Amino acid sequence: MQPTYRTFWLTVPVVLAILFLVTLLSGLGGVTVIQANADTLFVDGASGSDPANNCQNPASPCATIGQALSQSMNGDTILVAEETYTETLSIGISVTLKGGYEAVGWTQDIAANPTIVDGSGAADSVFNIAPDTVVTLEGFIVQGGNATDEGGGFFINGATVVISGTVIQNNEAGSSGGGIWVEGEGGSFDVTIANSSLVTNTAGGEGGGLGGCCAETGNLVTLNNVDIRGNTAQGDGGGLDIRSKVIISSSRIVSNTAGASGGGIQGTDVSIYNSEISENEANGSGVIFGGGVRALERLLLQNSLVGNNQAVGTDESIGGGIAAENVEATIIDIVIKENEAEFNAGVSMFNTVFTMTNSLIVSNTGTGFGGDPITGTLMNVTVADNADDGVSLGGDVSITNSILWGNGGDDYNCPAGCTLSYSNVGVGNLAGTGNISADPLFVGGGDYHLQNGSPAVDKGTNVGAPNRDYEGDPRPIDGDLDGEAITDMGADEFRPELVFVPILLKS
């Protein structure tokens, strides 16, 4: 019996070690454990086969992405060859999926090898991504999703997701997020979309292209070089409706339609850089806000175009280009032009604290900039050729180094609380330091650069002025060549042409 006791005492430490390991792993909670040696799996819908296939042999790939996912572990990469895959996919692990491959040498060329994942109208999202996962998706065309609720193309819940080189098109959601829906029910989310497009998706609720909720700390959507075009929402946010922090850069939000407010985008905490927001429409019953942008809490707009957007409402339409209500707003180097609304066609603000610098508000079909009550500053802003008033403001507003000229109504309508200085206004004899009233001599024809001899050149103040104009040219420049560089009025800093006189040297 001696061997029996020996076996028992050797087994006890092993059992204890296993129990310790189980306890340790259970304490990790939602932590994703990546396997030590991640595998690469291969999918080719044309030549592959699924039965009893672990998808790891490139010469014998699987036929479906679903089979590859079923064979994958955390950290694996799935390469998918050119083909149309009629599937709806649930992802519950951390994995990378890459399309655009040819199935011989397995080299990637996204343009030459279109890889389509088509939900084929099934009552589900094309991709459903579970909480606490880290998922990267690159080089696909995602289409044909038809979710009953949110997220026709993608439903993302509490995950970290990177989507790049991907077209998300022709998806539908009965509720919100026709192309993509992100939410934090399962934990905070961090979603990045780059070098991609969201095109002609439809939502029965909000967010035709992309919808998201909610605004808890840690939730973030980042868009870089993304086309959001031709999407439709029956509710708010034709292109996007994001109720969390969203950062948009080098992107185009164009030709989207909302059946309520926010034709291009509606959001709670929106930052937009180097982007175009144009030809969007908010058209619905009641009072409609924001043909291009509707901001609800915070708005940062920089170096972008907001143009040719329209707000239409059966009762009222407010803010053809931008509508901001109860917002902290910062607007820098923006062109706001040719927008349409019944009230405040260019920019509308209510109960908002703002700064606007180096911007053009021109050729809008109503008042260029209207707001009441608001608190803020306009510095080096040009407001011209709007069909109604240039500015119509109520509250504590400071206007400096600006040009208000050639508008269809009053260039300057601010009954009380406004301070005007070093500005060129169509109405003469206005109180304030350094104000003038003289034709600013714009180049004309929609070009609001200053010409040589403009009375606005070197007539502003350097105090508090930006160090560059709306195009990035340095300020101040000695535009009148009197030896002193003083900031110009308006969004543009005039750059005098240097004339070189030839000198003949005699020997």
Residue pairs with C-beta under 8 A, 6 or more apart in sequence:
25 33
30 131
30 132
30 187
31 132
32 74
32 93
32 94
32 132
32 133
32 134
33 74
34 74
34 75
34 94
35 73
35 74
35 75
35 76
38 73
38 75
38 76
38 77
39 56
39 72
39 73
39 76
39 77
40 56
40 76
40 77
40 78
40 79
41 54
41 55
41 56
41 62
41 68
41 71
41 72
41 76
41 77
41 78
41 79
42 48
42 55
42 56
42 57
42 58
42 61
42 62
42 68
42 78
42 79
42 81
42 103
42 106
43 55
43 61
43 62
43 63
43 64
43 65
43 67
43 68
43 78
43 79
43 80
43 81
43 85
44 61
44 62
44 63
44 80
44 81
44 83
44 103
45 63
45 64
45 81
45 83
45 84
45 85
46 81
46 82
46 83
46 103
47 61
47 103
48 60
48 61
48 62
48 63
48 64
49 60
49 62
49 63
50 62
50 63
50 64
50 67
53 60
53 61
53 62
53 67
53 71
54 71
55 61
55 62
55 67
55 68
55 71
55 78
56 71
58 103
58 106
61 81
61 103
62 68
62 71
64 85
64 87
65 78
65 80
65 85
65 87
65 89
65 97
65 117
66 87
66 89
68 78
68 80
69 78
69 89
69 90
69 91
69 93
69 95
72 78
72 93
72 95
73 93
74 93
74 94
74 95
75 94
75 95
76 93
76 95
76 96
77 95
77 96
77 97
77 98
78 95
78 96
78 97
78 98
79 98
79 101
79 106
79 108
80 97
80 98
80 99
80 100
80 101
80 115
80 140
81 101
81 102
81 103
81 106
81 113
81 115
82 99
82 100
82 101
82 102
82 103
82 112
82 113
82 114
82 115
83 115
83 116
84 116
84 118
85 115
85 116
85 117
85 118
86 118
86 119
86 120
86 144
87 117
87 118
87 119
87 126
88 119
88 122
88 124
88 125
88 126
88 127
88 128
88 145
89 117
89 126
89 127
89 128
90 128
90 130
91 127
91 128
91 129
91 130
91 133
91 135
92 130
92 133
93 133
94 133
94 134
94 135
95 133
95 135
95 136
96 135
96 136
96 137
96 138
97 135
97 136
97 137
97 138
97 140
98 108
98 137
98 138
98 139
99 110
99 113
99 115
99 117
99 138
99 139
99 140
99 141
100 108
100 109
100 110
100 111
100 112
100 113
100 114
100 115
100 138
100 139
100 140
100 165
101 107
101 108
101 113
101 115
102 109
102 112
102 113
108 139
110 138
110 139
110 165
114 141
115 139
115 140
115 141
116 140
116 141
116 142
116 143
117 126
117 127
117 140
117 141
117 142
117 143
118 126
118 143
118 144
119 125
119 126
119 143
119 144
119 145
119 146
119 152
119 171
120 144
121 144
121 146
122 144
122 145
122 146
123 146
123 147
123 148
124 145
124 146
124 147
124 148
125 145
125 147
125 151
125 152
125 153
125 154
125 155
125 181
126 142
126 143
126 144
126 145
126 152
126 153
126 154
126 171
127 137
127 142
127 153
127 154
127 155
128 151
128 154
128 155
129 135
129 154
129 155
129 156
129 157
129 159
129 161
130 157
130 158
130 159
130 186
131 157
131 158
131 159
131 185
131 186
131 187
132 158
132 159
132 186
132 187
133 159
133 160
134 159
134 160
134 161
135 159
135 160
135 161
135 162
136 161
136 162
136 164
137 161
137 162
137 163
137 164
137 166
138 162
138 163
138 164
138 165
138 166
139 164
139 165
139 166
140 165
140 166
140 167
141 166
141 167
141 169
142 153
142 154
142 166
142 167
142 168
142 169
142 171
143 153
143 167
143 168
143 169
143 170
143 171
144 170
144 171
145 151
145 152
145 153
145 154
145 171
145 172
145 173
146 152
146 171
146 172
147 155
147 171
147 172
147 173
147 174
147 175
147 181
148 174
148 175
149 173
149 174
149 175
150 173
150 175
150 176
150 177
150 181
150 183
150 211
151 173
151 177
151 180
151 181
151 211
152 171
152 172
152 173
152 177
152 178
152 179
152 201
152 202
152 203
153 168
153 171
153 178
153 179
153 180
153 201
154 161
154 163
154 168
154 177
154 179
154 180
154 181
154 182
155 177
155 181
156 180
156 181
156 182
156 183
156 189
156 191
157 182
157 183
157 184
157 185
157 186
157 189
158 183
158 184
158 185
158 186
158 187
158 188
158 189
159 186
159 187
159 189
159 191
160 189
160 190
160 191
161 182
161 189
161 190
161 191
161 192
162 191
162 192
162 194
163 191
163 192
163 193
163 194
163 196
164 193
164 194
164 195
164 196
165 194
165 195
165 196
166 193
166 196
166 197
167 196
167 197
167 199
168 179
168 180
168 196
168 197
168 198
168 199
168 201
168 209
169 179
169 197
169 198
169 199
169 200
169 201
170 199
170 200
170 201
171 178
171 179
171 201
171 202
172 178
172 201
172 202
172 203
172 204
173 181
173 201
173 202
173 203
173 204
173 205
173 211
174 204
174 205
175 203
175 204
175 205
176 203
176 204
176 205
176 206
176 207
176 211
176 213
176 233
176 235
176 241
177 203
177 206
177 207
177 210
177 211
177 212
178 201
178 202
178 203
178 207
178 208
178 209
178 211
178 231
178 232
178 233
179 198
179 201
179 208
179 209
179 210
179 231
180 191
180 193
180 198
180 209
180 210
180 211
181 207
181 210
181 211
181 212
182 189
182 191
182 210
182 211
182 212
182 213
182 219
182 221
182 244
183 189
183 212
183 213
183 214
184 213
184 214
184 216
184 218
184 219
184 244
188 216
188 217
188 218
188 219
189 212
189 219
189 220
189 221
189 244
190 218
190 219
190 220
191 212
191 220
191 221
191 222
192 221
192 222
192 223
192 224
193 221
193 222
193 223
193 224
193 226
194 223
194 224
194 225
194 226
195 224
195 225
195 226
196 225
196 226
196 227
197 226
197 227
197 228
197 229
198 209
198 210
198 226
198 227
198 228
198 229
198 231
198 239
199 209
199 227
199 229
199 230
199 231
200 229
200 230
200 231
200 232
201 208
201 209
201 231
201 232
202 208
202 231
202 232
202 233
203 211
203 231
203 232
203 233
203 234
203 235
204 234
204 235
205 211
205 233
205 234
205 235
206 233
206 235
206 236
206 237
206 241
206 266
207 233
207 236
207 237
207 240
207 241
207 242
208 231
208 232
208 233
208 237
208 238
208 239
208 256
208 257
208 258
209 228
209 231
209 238
209 239
209 240
209 256
210 221
210 228
210 239
210 240
210 241
210 242
211 233
211 237
211 240
211 241
211 242
212 219
212 221
212 241
212 242
212 243
212 244
212 246
213 243
213 244
214 243
214 244
215 243
215 244
215 245
215 268
215 269
215 297
216 244
219 244
219 245
220 244
220 245
220 246
220 247
221 242
221 244
221 245
221 246
221 247
222 246
222 247
223 246
223 247
223 248
223 249
223 251
224 249
224 250
224 251
225 249
225 250
225 251
226 248
226 251
226 252
227 251
227 252
227 254
228 239
228 240
228 251
228 252
228 253
228 254
228 256
228 264
229 239
229 252
229 253
229 254
229 255
229 256
230 254
230 255
230 256
231 238
231 239
231 256
231 257
232 238
232 256
232 257
232 258
232 259
233 241
233 256
233 257
233 258
233 259
233 260
234 259
234 260
235 241
235 258
235 259
235 260
236 258
236 260
236 261
236 262
236 266
236 294
237 258
237 261
237 262
237 265
237 266
237 267
237 294
238 256
238 257
238 258
238 262
238 263
238 264
238 280
238 281
238 282
239 253
239 256
239 263
239 264
239 265
239 280
240 246
240 253
240 264
240 265
240 266
240 267
241 262
241 265
241 266
241 267
242 265
242 266
242 267
242 268
242 270
243 267
243 268
244 268
244 269
245 268
245 269
245 271
246 267
246 269
246 270
246 271
247 271
247 273
248 265
248 270
248 271
248 272
248 273
248 275
249 272
249 273
249 274
249 275
250 273
250 274
250 275
251 272
251 275
251 276
252 275
252 276
252 278
253 264
253 265
253 275
253 276
253 277
253 278
253 280
253 292
254 264
254 276
254 277
254 278
254 279
254 280
255 278
255 279
255 280
256 263
256 264
256 280
256 281
257 263
257 280
257 281
257 282
257 283
258 266
258 280
258 281
258 282
258 283
258 284
259 283
259 284
260 282
260 284
260 288
261 282
261 284
261 288
261 289
261 290
261 294
261 311
261 323
262 282
262 289
262 290
262 293
262 294
263 280
263 281
263 282
263 283
263 290
263 291
263 292
263 309
263 310
263 311
264 277
264 280
264 290
264 291
264 292
264 293
264 309
265 277
265 292
265 293
265 294
266 290
266 293
266 294
266 295
266 296
267 294
267 295
267 296
268 295
268 296
268 297
268 298
269 297
269 298
270 293
270 295
270 298
270 299
270 300
271 299
271 300
272 293
272 300
272 301
272 302
272 304
273 302
273 303
273 304
274 302
274 303
274 304
275 304
275 305
276 304
276 305
276 307
277 292
277 293
277 304
277 305
277 306
277 307
277 309
278 292
278 305
278 306
278 307
278 308
278 309
279 307
279 308
279 309
280 291
280 292
280 309
280 310
281 291
281 309
281 310
281 311
281 312
282 288
282 289
282 290
282 291
282 294
282 310
282 311
282 312
282 317
283 310
283 311
283 312
283 313
284 312
284 313
284 314
285 313
285 314
285 315
286 313
286 314
286 315
287 313
287 315
287 316
287 317
287 318
288 311
288 312
288 313
288 316
288 317
288 318
289 311
289 317
289 318
289 319
289 323
289 325
289 348
290 311
290 318
290 319
290 322
290 323
290 348
291 309
291 310
291 311
291 317
291 319
291 320
291 321
291 339
291 340
291 341
292 306
292 307
292 309
292 320
292 321
292 322
292 339
293 299
293 301
293 306
293 321
293 322
293 323
294 319
294 322
294 323
294 324
294 325
295 322
295 323
295 324
295 325
295 327
295 329
296 325
296 326
296 327
297 326
297 327
297 328
298 327
298 328
298 329
299 322
299 324
299 327
299 328
299 329
299 330
299 331
300 329
300 330
301 322
301 329
301 330
301 331
301 332
301 334
302 330
302 331
302 332
302 333
302 334
303 332
303 333
303 334
304 333
304 334
304 335
305 334
305 335
305 337
306 321
306 322
306 334
306 335
306 336
306 337
306 339
307 321
307 335
307 336
307 337
307 338
307 339
308 337
308 338
308 339
309 320
309 321
309 339
309 340
310 320
310 339
310 340
310 341
311 317
311 318
311 319
311 320
311 323
311 340
311 341
311 342
312 341
313 342
316 342
316 343
317 341
317 342
317 343
318 341
318 342
318 343
318 344
318 348
319 341
319 343
319 344
319 345
319 347
319 348
320 339
320 340
320 341
320 344
320 345
320 346
320 364
320 365
320 366
321 336
321 339
321 345
321 346
321 347
321 364
322 331
322 336
322 346
322 347
322 348
323 344
323 348
323 349
324 347
324 348
324 349
324 350
324 352
324 354
325 349
325 350
325 351
325 352
326 350
326 351
326 352
327 349
327 352
327 353
327 354
328 352
328 353
328 354
329 349
329 352
329 353
329 354
329 355
329 356
329 376
330 354
330 355
331 347
331 354
331 355
331 356
331 357
331 359
332 355
332 356
332 357
332 358
332 359
333 357
333 358
333 359
333 470
333 471
333 472
334 356
334 359
334 360
334 470
335 359
335 360
335 362
335 470
336 346
336 347
336 359
336 360
336 361
336 362
336 364
336 368
337 346
337 360
337 361
337 362
337 363
337 364
338 362
338 363
338 364
338 365
339 345
339 346
339 364
339 365
340 364
340 365
340 366
341 348
341 365
341 366
342 366
343 366
343 367
343 370
344 366
344 367
344 369
344 370
344 371
344 392
345 364
345 365
345 366
345 367
345 368
345 386
345 387
345 388
346 361
346 364
346 366
346 367
346 368
346 369
346 386
347 361
347 368
347 369
347 370
347 371
348 370
348 371
349 369
349 370
349 371
349 374
350 371
350 372
350 373
350 374
351 373
351 374
352 371
352 374
352 375
352 376
353 374
353 375
353 376
354 374
354 375
354 376
354 377
355 376
355 377
355 379
356 369
356 376
356 377
356 378
356 379
356 381
357 377
357 378
357 379
357 380
357 381
357 466
358 379
358 380
358 381
358 466
358 468
358 469
358 470
358 491
359 381
359 382
359 470
359 491
360 381
360 382
360 384
360 448
360 470
360 491
361 368
361 369
361 381
361 382
361 383
361 384
361 386
361 390
362 368
362 382
362 383
362 384
362 385
362 386
362 446
362 448
363 384
363 385
363 386
363 446
364 386
364 387
365 386
365 387
366 386
366 387
366 388
367 386
367 388
367 389
367 390
367 391
367 392
367 409
368 383
368 384
368 386
368 388
368 389
368 390
368 391
368 407
369 378
369 383
369 390
369 391
369 392
369 393
370 389
370 391
370 392
370 393
371 392
371 393
371 394
371 395
372 392
372 393
372 394
372 395
373 394
373 395
374 393
374 394
374 395
374 396
374 397
375 395
375 396
375 397
376 395
376 396
376 397
376 398
377 397
377 398
377 399
377 400
378 391
378 397
378 398
378 399
378 400
378 402
379 400
379 401
379 402
379 464
379 465
379 466
380 400
380 401
380 402
380 460
380 465
380 466
380 469
380 470
380 475
380 487
380 488
380 489
380 490
380 491
381 399
381 402
381 403
381 490
381 491
382 402
382 403
382 405
382 448
382 490
382 491
382 492
383 390
383 391
383 402
383 403
383 404
383 405
383 407
383 411
384 390
384 403
384 404
384 405
384 406
384 407
384 440
384 442
384 448
385 406
385 407
386 407
386 408
387 407
387 408
387 409
388 407
388 408
388 409
389 407
389 408
389 409
389 410
389 411
389 413
390 404
390 405
390 407
390 409
390 410
390 411
390 412
390 413
390 426
391 399
391 404
391 411
391 412
391 413
391 414
392 409
392 410
392 413
392 414
393 413
393 414
393 418
394 414
394 415
394 416
394 417
395 417
395 418
396 417
396 418
397 414
397 417
397 418
397 419
398 418
398 419
398 421
399 412
399 414
399 418
399 419
399 420
399 421
399 423
400 420
400 421
400 422
400 423
400 460
400 461
400 464
400 465
401 422
401 423
401 460
401 461
401 465
401 487
401 488
401 489
401 490
402 423
402 424
402 489
402 490
403 423
403 424
403 425
403 440
403 456
403 489
403 490
403 491
404 411
404 412
404 423
404 424
404 425
404 426
405 411
405 424
405 425
405 426
405 439
405 440
406 426
407 426
410 427
411 425
411 426
411 427
412 420
412 425
412 426
412 427
412 430
414 420
419 432
420 430
420 431
420 432
420 435
421 432
421 433
421 434
421 435
421 461
422 433
422 434
422 435
422 459
422 460
422 461
422 489
423 432
423 434
423 435
423 436
423 489
424 435
424 436
424 437
424 438
424 440
424 455
424 456
424 459
424 489
424 490
425 435
425 436
425 437
426 437
427 437
428 437
429 437
430 437
434 459
434 460
434 461
436 455
436 456
436 459
438 455
439 455
440 450
440 454
440 455
440 456
440 489
440 490
441 450
441 451
441 453
441 454
441 455
441 456
442 448
442 449
442 450
442 451
442 454
443 449
443 450
443 451
448 490
448 491
448 492
449 492
449 494
450 456
450 457
450 479
450 488
450 490
450 492
450 494
451 494
452 494
452 496
452 497
454 488
454 494
456 488
456 489
456 490
456 494
457 479
457 480
457 488
457 494
458 476
458 478
458 479
458 480
458 482
458 484
458 485
458 486
458 487
458 488
459 486
459 488
459 489
460 476
460 486
460 487
460 488
460 489
461 486
461 487
462 476
462 486
462 487
465 475
465 476
465 487
466 475
467 474
467 475
468 474
468 475
468 493
469 475
469 488
469 491
469 492
469 493
470 491
470 492
471 492
473 492
473 493
473 495
474 493
475 487
475 488
475 493
476 485
476 486
476 487
476 488
476 493
477 485
477 488
477 493
477 494
477 495
477 496
478 484
478 485
478 486
478 496
479 488
479 493
479 494
479 495
479 496
480 496
481 496
487 493
488 494
